[in-house]
């Protein structure tokens, strides 16, 4: 489901692109929030609460909460309500806290403080 007409807001959509969600190929408008593309494709549960496992959906839509944290192209903890869709992306629900890859060393040697 998508809002296609609105009395105040004019929607300008990019081209339709394909992306992958947990093994399924879906479509959305390039540049729209990933969460909007998922919602339009019928995906309502974006994550589960860490303690009780309750489903979480599209909530704040401005990047302030953690209800939409997902793994995008292997990057954990991406807020898909504000991350823009691009062709070929791979999106997965995140289970638990995302694990970050080790940071790359700073150019020119070790990072220093002070």
C-alpha positions as CSV (number, residue, x, y, z in Angstrom):
1,X,0.0,0.0,0.0
2,X,1.3,3.5,-0.9
3,X,-0.1,7.0,-0.6
4,X,-0.2,8.1,-4.2
5,X,-2.2,11.3,-3.9
6,X,-2.1,13.8,-1.1
7,X,-3.8,17.2,-0.9
8,X,-0.6,19.1,0.2
9,X,2.4,16.9,-0.6
10,X,3.5,16.3,-4.2
11,X,5.2,12.9,-4.7
12,X,8.0,12.7,-7.2
13,X,9.1,9.1,-7.5
14,X,12.4,7.8,-8.9
15,X,12.4,4.8,-11.2
16,X,11.4,1.4,-10.0
17,X,14.4,-0.7,-8.9
18,X,14.7,-4.2,-7.6
19,X,16.2,-5.1,-4.3
20,X,16.5,-8.3,-2.2
21,X,14.8,-8.9,1.2
22,X,15.5,-12.1,3.0
23,X,15.8,-14.1,-0.3
24,X,12.9,-12.5,-2.1
25,X,13.2,-10.0,-4.9
26,X,11.1,-6.9,-4.3
27,X,10.6,-3.5,-6.1
28,X,10.5,0.0,-4.8
29,X,11.2,3.5,-6.0
30,X,14.8,4.5,-6.1
31,X,15.6,7.0,-3.4
32,X,12.6,6.3,-1.2
33,X,13.2,5.1,2.4
34,X,13.8,1.4,2.5
35,X,11.1,1.0,5.1
36,X,8.5,2.6,2.7
37,X,9.5,0.2,0.0
38,X,9.2,-2.8,2.4
39,X,5.8,-1.5,3.7
40,X,4.5,-1.1,0.2
41,X,5.6,-4.7,-0.6
42,X,3.6,-6.0,2.5
43,X,6.5,-6.3,4.9
44,X,5.1,-4.9,8.2
45,X,7.5,-6.4,10.7
46,X,10.9,-4.8,10.5
47,X,12.4,-6.2,13.7
48,X,11.6,-7.7,17.1
49,X,12.2,-6.3,20.6
50,X,15.4,-7.7,22.1
51,X,13.9,-8.9,25.4
52,X,10.4,-10.2,24.7
53,X,10.7,-10.8,20.9
54,X,7.6,-8.6,20.1
55,X,7.3,-7.5,16.5
56,X,8.2,-3.9,15.7
57,X,7.1,-2.1,12.6
58,X,7.5,1.3,10.9
59,X,7.2,3.7,13.9
60,X,8.8,7.1,14.0
61,X,9.9,7.5,10.4
62,X,12.6,10.1,11.3
63,X,15.5,8.0,12.5
64,X,15.0,8.6,16.3
65,X,13.9,5.2,17.5
66,X,15.4,1.8,17.0
67,X,12.3,0.0,15.7
68,X,13.6,-0.2,12.1
69,X,17.2,-1.3,12.6
70,X,18.1,-3.7,9.9
71,X,21.1,-5.1,8.1
72,X,21.6,-3.4,4.7
73,X,24.3,-4.8,2.3
74,X,26.0,-6.4,5.3
75,X,26.0,-3.2,7.5
76,X,24.1,-3.7,10.8
77,X,22.1,-1.1,12.7
78,X,20.9,0.8,9.6
79,X,17.8,2.9,10.3
80,X,15.8,1.9,7.2
81,X,13.2,4.7,7.8
82,X,15.8,7.2,6.6
83,X,18.1,5.1,4.5
84,X,17.4,5.6,0.8
85,X,16.7,2.6,-1.5
86,X,19.1,1.8,-4.3
87,X,19.1,-0.9,-7.0
88,X,20.4,-4.2,-5.9
89,X,20.5,-3.6,-2.2
90,X,20.3,-6.6,0.1
91,X,18.1,-6.0,3.2
92,X,17.7,-8.4,6.2
93,X,16.0,-8.3,9.5
94,X,18.5,-7.8,12.3
95,X,18.5,-10.4,15.1
96,X,19.6,-8.9,18.4
97,X,22.2,-6.2,18.5
98,X,24.1,-5.8,15.3
99,X,27.8,-6.5,15.3
100,X,30.0,-3.9,13.7
101,X,33.1,-4.8,11.7
102,X,36.4,-3.8,13.1
103,X,37.3,-0.2,12.2
104,X,40.0,0.2,9.5
105,X,43.2,1.9,10.7
106,X,43.4,5.6,10.0
107,X,45.4,6.7,7.0
108,X,49.1,7.1,7.8
109,X,49.2,4.8,10.8
110,X,47.5,4.5,14.1
111,X,44.8,6.8,15.2
112,X,45.9,9.0,18.1
113,X,44.1,11.1,20.6
114,X,45.4,14.5,21.7
